[in-house]
Amino acid sequence: MIPTELKKKMNPMLVKVIVISFLVHVVGAFIAGVVTIATIVIKDDAQFEVPPSVVEEEPPREVKVVIRPEQAKVPQTQRLSMRPVANIAVADVDVNLPDMDQSFTVSAGLGGVGGGRLLGGTRGSIGMGISDISVFGLKTRAERILFVIDTNRRMVTDKKGGLDSYRVIKDEISDMVGNLSAGTLFNVMLTDIRRIKLFKPRLVPSGNEVHQELIKWISTVNDDATRPGLEGVYDSFEPLLKALPESEMQAAVSWNNGHNHTAFMTQLVIEQSADAIFMITGDHRGFGKVVAPPSEAQLLAWEELRSSQAYQDQAAAFYQEEPEMKQRVANELAKINKARASRGEPPRVLARKSNDVRGTANELGLKWKNPHPGGGPGHTDIDPRRVEKHFTDVIEKLYTSKGQQPPSLNVILFLAGDEVYRKSWEDELKSYVRFFKGRSRIIRGKNEIKSARSALETKN
């Protein structure tokens, strides 16, 4: 039997409270479990945040900031060393500088002929005095230039245009010097066979003052038909070659024989320590035939010939006629010059000197009754390969051994319009300028030399 107390009915409100409390605990336990599982077991998914909105603002006003460059600090000099001045060799360069209101650069090498090599340049070059050069169309660039002008009477003969043509040559050189860059070194050498006259003792810097001095100096050259070339010019002289004093070849080249004049002058101009050389001449066949004095056998043969009775008789007849021929030459020239004067022309200049009776008579077409028997001791021909070897040795001594660039040698050959110039001579001339890394040009007559001018248009 059920006790009576249990049969009593439970309070409904209490039952609701108990049920609600139970449900709340169950739900809370479920939520706690879910949170625990989500936090520990399941990884968080990537979350993205929306960037905050940007409020557009006006840019600030431009502010200019001047940054002053930091001045370079002068490093302290360490281990200063002293050298006595006597140990420093300076190239032989004239110190007559241009006016101080000009911008110029003096370029002088150190030591020996041609000086030293600076910054890989030639003879002390730093490239600031280099000029473009153009002489009668032959062009190059150089810092030390030598202009060599033939003044011999053959340059002012009628067929070449006389004094007028020569004036064109003087103007071309003067104009080129006037257009040189400031600091370019130059000199002008006048030649007459083996005699020379220099504008300055050595290369000098270009400039207005020295240019005007050159114009005045060169204007007196071949300005009078009665005094052509360097004949009687007091300050002209015959120089000596210096490069290889012990050389047999230099001795041969120095021998005063007509065959050797070009080789002699070539070595002389190479010794002037220039980068570029321009030769304007009326006679050039390359090296041509270079000869040495006659051998002993040749001298004996010559002595035997001129001692013969036949030779002496012929020579005596020639010398007896010589005064008569001299007068005939004078009379012929007087007649020619009288006609020229009536036309307002200067006297005729002969290619031979007046004391060369045989040469002047031949030039005027006068015939001898008793020609000279001719002959002579002769000479010894030198192998052309020895000649080139000699000039290779000269260049080695003066330039290559010092690490310097040899000069280029350029030739302007001025001929008469109808003057004979063989193809073989022209070939030798071309070979000659190739040897010296230069160029050549042949100009004929007055009209052609006038039209060939190019220096005035050259700008630096």
RAKA-V864556 format. One line per field, one symbol per residue. ss: DSSP state (H for helix, E for strand, C for the rest). Layout:
ss = ???
This chain:
ss = CCCCCCCCCCCHHHHHHHHHHHHHHHHHHHHHHHHHHHHHCCCCCCCCCCCCCCCCCCCCCCCCCCCCCCCCCCCCCCCCCCCCHHHCCECCCCCCCCCCCCCCCCCCCECCCCCCCCCCCCCCCCCCCCEEEEECCEEEEECEEEEEEECCHHHHCHHHCHHHHHHHHHHHHHHHHHCCCCCCEEEEEEEECCEEEECCCCCEECCHHHHHHHHHHHHCCCCCCCCCCCCCCCCCEECCCCCCCCCHHHHHHHCCCHHHHHHHHHHHHHCCCCCEEEEEECCCCCCCCCEECCCHHHHHHHHHHHCCHHHHHHHHHHHHHHHHHHHHHHHHHHHHHHHHHHCCCCCCCCCCCCCCHHHHHHHCCCCCCCCCCCCCCCCEECCHHHHHHHHHHHHHHHCHHHCCCCCEEEEEEEECCCCCCCHHHHHHHHHHHHHCCCCEEEEEHHHHHHHCCCHHHCCC
